[in-house]
Amino acid sequence: MLSASQPRRPALGHPVARAHLAAALAALACLAAGPALAQAASCADFGKTLEERRDIVQKLQALSNNKKRQMDPKTACSMFGSLVNNGSTAVKWLETNKDWCQVPDQILQGVKQDHARALEMRGKACKAAAQQAAMEKKAKEGGGSSGLLGGDGLTGSFKLPQGAL
């Protein structure tokens, strides 16, 4: 029972109570929708990262399938570097937004495995590019390899052994 000191509240059927309830629900919906809409937009943004990754992989495949010319280690290093940067972005995004965007664990594991392979391939390609650059530098400086028989080759003289043959 209500006592005389307690103010009387309108019942939910009362128009003022319904208006207050509707306003409170509308305000709550607006507050909750702001971050949800922003998060949904970031879920869609991941598609750009995947599209970029697909483009890089297609370029790598086109270069590696060229039977006339082998891929240059310098180009491979650069391309795998782009793939690794993209993979780092993808893994970071997935770890942050996997639950919110309802991405299955298998997708995250697959991206991590692809990223590990890309890191390995980048390491090999960049190592080959560094070796190639060192060999080119050495050849330009005149410290290239010796001739076919161990002498100075065509650029120098070949000493014949002294004495009886």
CORBEL-V801406 format. One line per field, one symbol per residue. phi: phi as a letter, one per 40 degrees, with the letter a starting at -180 (. if undefined). psi: psi as a letter, one per 40 degrees, with the letter a starting at -180 (. if undefined). Layout:
# CORBEL-V801406
phi=???
psi=???
This chain:
# CORBEL-V801406
phi=.cccccccccccccdccccccccccccccccccdccccccccccccdcccccccccccccccccccccbcccdcccccccccccccccccccccccbdcccfccccccccccccccccccccdccccccccccccccccccgcccccccgccgccbbbcccchcc
psi=ihidehihiiidehdddddddddddddddddddcddddddddddddddddddddddddddddddehddhihhddddddddddddddddddddddddedddefhiddddddddddddddddddddddddddddddddddddeefaiiadeeaeaeeaihhiiiah.
